[in-house]
Amino acid sequence: MVRRRRKELGMSQDALGDALDLTFQQVQKYERGANRISASKLYETSQALKVPVDYFFRGVEAFPETEVAESEITVSNFLISGEGLEMAEAFPKLSPVKRRSIVGVVKAVLADQDTDA
């Protein structure tokens, strides 16, 4: 959620790090989930990203951790990567025919990758 909001604002990791008195590397770790964000730092992050603190918890109440759908985990993992976020922003702008073509290409690459192993 931090990465998504930072990107929505067009803010760099350096700029967010400066606002939070952190290095951009620490911001990267927060965004990847490598390090947990303390409550006080989460509050500061919400201020820097101009959202209420509960922005980072949206949907959590609706889906207890043990009942999170596998598809939601897949989507979340996809959006965490820079390429995934770029694809998610660009994909809806394509025509349905082009979207199906891209899905076909990805499936073919995956099938080819499986034969390489």
MARBA-3410 file (N, C-alpha, C, O; in Angstrom, 1 decimal):
117
0.8,-1.2,0.0,0.0,0.0,0.0,0.9,1.3,0.0,0.5,2.3,-0.6 ~ 2.0,1.2,0.7,2.9,2.4,0.7,3.4,2.7,-0.7,3.3,3.8,-1.2 ~ 3.9,1.6,-1.4,4.4,1.8,-2.7,3.3,2.3,-3.7,3.5,3.3,-4.5 ~ 2.1,1.7,-3.6,1.0,2.1,-4.5,0.7,3.6,-4.3,0.6,4.4,-5.3 ~ 0.6,4.0,-3.1,0.2,5.4,-2.8,1.4,6.4,-3.2,1.1,7.4,-3.7
2.6,6.0,-2.9,3.7,6.8,-3.3,3.8,7.0,-4.8,4.0,8.1,-5.3 ~ 3.5,5.9,-5.5,3.5,6.0,-7.0,2.3,6.9,-7.5,2.5,7.7,-8.4 ~ 1.2,6.8,-6.8,0.0,7.6,-7.2,0.4,9.1,-7.1,-0.1,9.9,-7.9 ~ 1.2,9.4,-6.1,1.5,10.8,-5.9,2.7,11.2,-6.7,3.1,12.4,-6.8 ~ 3.3,10.3,-7.4,4.5,10.6,-8.2,5.7,10.9,-7.4,6.6,11.6,-7.8
5.8,10.3,-6.2,6.8,10.6,-5.2,7.9,9.5,-5.4,7.6,8.3,-5.5 ~ 9.2,9.9,-5.3,10.3,9.0,-5.3,10.5,8.4,-4.0,10.0,8.9,-2.9 ~ 11.2,7.3,-3.9,11.6,6.7,-2.6,12.5,7.6,-1.8,12.4,7.7,-0.6 ~ 13.3,8.4,-2.6,14.2,9.4,-1.9,13.3,10.4,-1.2,13.6,10.8,-0.1 ~ 12.3,10.9,-1.9,11.5,12.0,-1.4,10.7,11.5,-0.1,10.6,12.2,0.9
10.2,10.3,-0.2,9.5,9.7,0.9,10.4,9.5,2.1,10.1,9.8,3.2 ~ 11.6,9.0,1.8,12.6,8.8,2.8,13.0,10.1,3.5,13.1,10.2,4.7 ~ 13.2,11.2,2.7,13.5,12.5,3.3,12.4,12.9,4.2,12.6,13.5,5.3 ~ 11.1,12.7,3.8,10.0,13.2,4.6,9.9,12.4,5.9,9.4,12.9,6.9 ~ 10.4,11.1,5.9,10.3,10.3,7.1,11.6,10.2,7.8,11.7,9.5,8.8
12.6,10.9,7.4,14.0,10.9,8.0,14.6,9.5,7.9,15.1,9.0,8.8 ~ 14.4,8.9,6.7,14.9,7.5,6.4,15.7,7.5,5.1,15.6,8.5,4.4 ~ 16.5,6.5,4.9,17.1,6.3,3.6,16.1,5.7,2.6,15.1,5.1,3.0 ~ 16.4,5.9,1.4,15.5,5.3,0.4,15.6,3.7,0.5,14.6,3.1,0.1 ~ 16.7,3.2,1.0,16.8,1.8,1.1,15.8,1.3,2.2,15.2,0.2,2.0
15.6,2.0,3.2,14.7,1.6,4.3,13.3,1.7,3.7,12.4,0.9,4.0 ~ 13.0,2.7,2.9,11.7,2.8,2.2,11.4,1.6,1.4,10.4,1.0,1.4 ~ 12.5,1.2,0.6,12.4,0.0,-0.2,12.0,-1.2,0.7,11.2,-2.0,0.3 ~ 12.7,-1.4,1.8,12.4,-2.5,2.7,11.0,-2.5,3.2,10.3,-3.5,3.3 ~ 10.5,-1.3,3.6,9.1,-1.2,4.0,8.1,-1.6,2.9,7.2,-2.4,3.1
8.4,-1.1,1.7,7.5,-1.4,0.5,7.5,-2.9,0.2,6.5,-3.4,-0.2 ~ 8.6,-3.5,0.3,8.7,-5.0,0.0,8.2,-5.8,1.1,8.0,-7.0,0.9 ~ 8.1,-5.3,2.3,7.7,-6.0,3.4,8.8,-6.7,4.1,8.6,-7.6,5.0 ~ 10.0,-6.4,3.7,11.2,-7.0,4.4,11.3,-6.5,5.8,11.8,-7.3,6.7 ~ 10.9,-5.3,6.1,10.9,-4.7,7.5,9.5,-4.3,7.8,8.8,-3.7,7.0
9.1,-4.5,9.0,7.8,-4.0,9.5,7.9,-2.5,9.8,9.0,-2.0,10.2 ~ 6.8,-1.8,9.7,6.7,-0.4,9.9,6.1,-0.2,11.3,5.1,-0.8,11.6 ~ 6.8,0.5,12.2,6.3,0.7,13.5,5.1,1.6,13.5,4.8,2.3,12.4 ~ 4.3,1.6,14.5,3.1,2.4,14.5,3.4,3.9,14.3,2.7,4.6,13.6 ~ 4.4,4.4,15.0,4.7,5.8,14.9,5.2,6.1,13.5,4.9,7.2,12.9
6.0,5.3,12.9,6.5,5.5,11.5,5.3,5.4,10.5,5.3,6.0,9.5 ~ 4.4,4.5,10.8,3.2,4.3,9.9,2.4,5.6,9.9,1.9,6.0,8.9 ~ 2.3,6.2,11.1,1.5,7.5,11.2,2.3,8.6,10.4,1.6,9.3,9.6 ~ 3.6,8.7,10.5,4.4,9.6,9.7,4.2,9.4,8.2,4.1,10.3,7.4 ~ 4.2,8.1,7.9,4.0,7.7,6.5,2.7,8.2,6.0,2.6,8.7,4.8
1.7,8.0,6.7,0.3,8.4,6.3,0.3,9.9,6.1,-0.4,10.4,5.2 ~ 1.0,10.7,7.0,1.0,12.1,6.8,1.8,12.5,5.5,1.3,13.4,4.8 ~ 2.9,11.9,5.3,3.7,12.2,4.1,3.0,11.8,2.8,3.1,12.5,1.8 ~ 2.2,10.7,2.9,1.5,10.3,1.7,0.0,10.8,1.6,-0.7,10.5,0.7 ~ -0.3,11.7,2.6,-1.6,12.4,2.6,-2.8,11.5,2.6,-3.7,11.7,1.8
-2.7,10.5,3.4,-3.9,9.5,3.6,-4.0,9.3,5.1,-3.1,9.4,5.8 ~ -5.2,8.9,5.5,-5.4,8.5,6.9,-4.7,7.2,7.2,-4.5,6.4,6.2 ~ -4.4,6.9,8.4,-3.7,5.7,8.8,-4.4,4.5,8.4,-3.8,3.5,7.9 ~ -5.8,4.5,8.5,-6.6,3.3,8.1,-6.5,3.0,6.6,-6.9,1.9,6.2 ~ -5.9,3.9,5.8,-5.7,3.6,4.4,-4.9,2.3,4.2,-5.2,1.5,3.3
-3.9,2.1,5.1,-3.1,0.9,5.0,-3.7,-0.4,5.5,-3.1,-1.4,5.4 ~ -4.9,-0.2,6.1,-5.6,-1.4,6.6,-6.9,-1.7,5.9,-7.6,-2.6,6.3 ~ -7.2,-1.0,4.8,-8.4,-1.3,4.1,-8.5,-2.7,3.6,-7.6,-3.2,3.0 ~ -9.6,-3.3,3.9,-9.9,-4.7,3.5,-9.4,-5.7,4.5,-9.8,-6.9,4.4 ~ -8.6,-5.3,5.5,-8.1,-6.3,6.5,-9.2,-6.8,7.3,-9.2,-8.0,7.6
-10.2,-6.0,7.8,-11.3,-6.5,8.6,-12.1,-7.5,7.8,-12.6,-8.4,8.4 ~ -12.3,-7.2,6.6,-13.2,-8.1,5.8,-12.7,-9.5,5.5,-13.4,-10.4,5.3 ~ -11.3,-9.6,5.6,-10.7,-10.9,5.3,-9.7,-11.2,6.4,-8.6,-10.8,6.3 ~ -10.1,-12.0,7.4,-9.1,-12.4,8.4,-7.9,-13.0,7.7,-8.1,-13.7,6.6 ~ -6.7,-12.9,8.2,-5.5,-13.3,7.6,-5.6,-14.8,7.1,-5.0,-15.1,6.1
-6.2,-15.6,7.9,-6.3,-17.0,7.5,-7.2,-17.3,6.4,-7.2,-18.4,5.8 ~ -8.1,-16.3,6.0,-9.1,-16.5,5.0,-8.8,-15.7,3.8,-9.7,-15.6,2.9 ~ -7.7,-15.1,3.6,-7.3,-14.3,2.5,-7.3,-15.2,1.2,-6.7,-16.2,1.2 ~ -8.1,-14.8,0.2,-8.1,-15.6,-1.0,-6.8,-15.6,-1.7,-6.0,-14.6,-1.7 ~ -6.5,-16.8,-2.2,-5.2,-16.9,-2.9,-5.0,-15.9,-4.0,-3.9,-15.4,-4.3
-6.1,-15.6,-4.7,-6.1,-14.6,-5.8,-5.7,-13.2,-5.3,-5.0,-12.5,-6.0 ~ -6.1,-12.9,-4.1,-5.7,-11.6,-3.5,-4.2,-11.6,-3.2,-3.6,-10.5,-3.4 ~ -3.7,-12.6,-2.7,-2.2,-12.7,-2.5,-1.5,-12.6,-3.8,-0.5,-11.9,-3.9 ~ -2.0,-13.3,-4.8,-1.3,-13.2,-6.1,-1.3,-11.8,-6.7,-0.3,-11.3,-7.2 ~ -2.5,-11.1,-6.6,-2.6,-9.7,-7.1,-1.7,-8.8,-6.3,-1.0,-8.0,-6.9
-1.6,-9.0,-5.0,-0.8,-8.2,-4.1,0.7,-8.4,-4.5,1.4,-7.4,-4.6 ~ 1.1,-9.6,-4.6,2.5,-9.9,-5.0,2.8,-9.3,-6.4,3.9,-8.8,-6.6 ~ 1.9,-9.4,-7.3,2.1,-8.8,-8.6,2.3,-7.3,-8.6,3.2,-6.8,-9.2 ~ 1.5,-6.6,-7.8,1.5,-5.2,-7.7,2.7,-4.7,-6.9,3.1,-3.5,-7.1 ~ 3.3,-5.5,-6.1,4.5,-5.1,-5.3,5.7,-4.8,-6.3,6.5,-4.0,-6.0
5.8,-5.6,-7.4,6.9,-5.5,-8.3,6.7,-4.2,-9.2,5.5,-3.9,-9.5 ~ 7.7,-3.6,-9.5,7.6,-2.4,-10.4,7.0,-2.7,-11.7,6.2,-2.0,-12.2 ~ 7.4,-3.9,-12.3,6.8,-4.3,-13.6,5.4,-4.6,-13.5,4.6,-4.3,-14.3 ~ 5.0,-5.2,-12.4,3.6,-5.5,-12.1,2.7,-4.3,-12.1,1.6,-4.3,-12.6 ~ 3.2,-3.3,-11.3,2.4,-2.1,-11.2,2.3,-1.4,-12.6,1.2,-0.9,-12.9
3.4,-1.4,-13.4,3.3,-0.8,-14.7,2.3,-1.5,-15.6,1.5,-0.9,-16.3 ~ 2.4,-2.9,-15.5,1.4,-3.7,-16.3,0.0,-3.4,-15.9,-0.9,-3.3,-16.7 ~ -0.2,-3.3,-14.5,-1.6,-3.1,-14.0,-2.1,-1.7,-14.5,-3.3,-1.6,-14.7 ~ -1.3,-0.8,-14.6,-1.7,0.6,-15.1,-2.0,0.6,-16.6,-2.9,1.2,-17.0 ~ -1.2,-0.2,-17.3,-1.3,-0.1,-18.8,-2.3,-1.1,-19.3,-3.0,-0.8,-20.3
-2.5,-2.2,-18.7,-3.3,-3.3,-19.2,-4.8,-2.9,-19.5,-5.3,-3.2,-20.6 ~ -5.4,-2.2,-18.6,-6.8,-1.8,-18.9,-7.0,-0.8,-20.1,-8.1,-0.7,-20.6 ~ -5.9,-0.2,-20.4,-5.9,0.8,-21.6,-5.9,0.1,-22.9,-6.2,0.7,-23.9 ~ -5.6,-1.2,-22.9,-5.5,-2.0,-24.1,-6.9,-2.5,-24.6,-7.8,-2.6,-23.7 ~ -7.0,-2.8,-25.8,-8.3,-3.3,-26.3,-8.4,-4.8,-25.8,-7.4,-5.4,-25.5
-9.6,-5.3,-25.7,-9.8,-6.7,-25.3,-9.0,-7.7,-26.1,-8.4,-8.7,-25.6 ~ -8.9,-7.5,-27.4,-8.1,-8.4,-28.3,-6.6,-8.4,-27.9,-6.0,-9.4,-27.8 ~ -6.1,-7.2,-27.7,-4.7,-7.1,-27.3,-4.4,-7.6,-25.9,-3.4,-8.2,-25.7 ~ -5.4,-7.5,-25.0,-5.2,-8.1,-23.7,-5.1,-9.6,-23.8,-4.3,-10.2,-23.1 ~ -6.0,-10.2,-24.6,-6.0,-11.6,-24.7,-4.7,-12.1,-25.4,-4.1,-13.1,-25.0
-4.2,-11.3,-26.3,-2.9,-11.6,-27.0,-1.8,-11.6,-25.9,-0.9,-12.5,-26.0 ~ -1.8,-10.6,-25.1,-0.7,-10.5,-24.1,-0.8,-11.7,-23.1,0.3,-12.3,-22.7 ~ -2.0,-12.1,-22.7,-2.1,-13.2,-21.8,-1.6,-14.5,-22.5,-0.9,-15.3,-21.9 ~ -1.9,-14.6,-23.8,-1.4,-15.8,-24.5,0.1,-15.8,-24.6,0.7,-16.8,-24.4 ~ 0.7,-14.6,-24.8,2.2,-14.5,-24.8,2.8,-14.9,-23.5,3.7,-15.7,-23.4
2.2,-14.4,-22.4,2.7,-14.7,-21.1,2.6,-16.2,-20.8,3.5,-16.8,-20.3 ~ 1.5,-16.8,-21.2,1.3,-18.3,-21.0,2.3,-19.1,-21.8,2.8,-20.1,-21.3 ~ 2.6,-18.6,-23.0,3.5,-19.3,-23.9,4.9,-19.2,-23.3,5.7,-20.2,-23.3 ~ 5.3,-18.0,-22.8,6.6,-17.9,-22.1,6.7,-18.8,-20.9,7.8,-19.4,-20.7 ~ 5.7,-18.8,-20.1,5.7,-19.7,-18.9,5.9,-21.2,-19.3,6.6,-21.9,-18.7
5.1,-21.6,-20.4,5.2,-23.0,-20.8,6.6,-23.3,-21.3,7.2,-24.3,-21.0 ~ 7.3,-22.3,-22.0,8.6,-22.5,-22.5,9.6,-22.5,-21.4,10.6,-23.3,-21.4 ~ 9.3,-21.7,-20.4,10.2,-21.7,-19.2,10.2,-23.0,-18.4,11.2,-23.5,-17.9 ~ 9.0,-23.6,-18.4,8.9,-24.9,-17.7,9.7,-26.0,-18.5,10.2,-26.9,-17.8 ~ 9.8,-25.9,-19.8,10.6,-26.9,-20.5,12.1,-26.7,-20.4,12.9,-27.6,-20.6
12.5,-25.4,-20.0,13.9,-25.1,-19.9,14.5,-25.7,-18.6,15.7,-25.9,-18.5 ~ 13.6,-25.9,-17.6,14.0,-26.4,-16.3,14.5,-27.8,-16.2,14.9,-28.2,-15.2
END
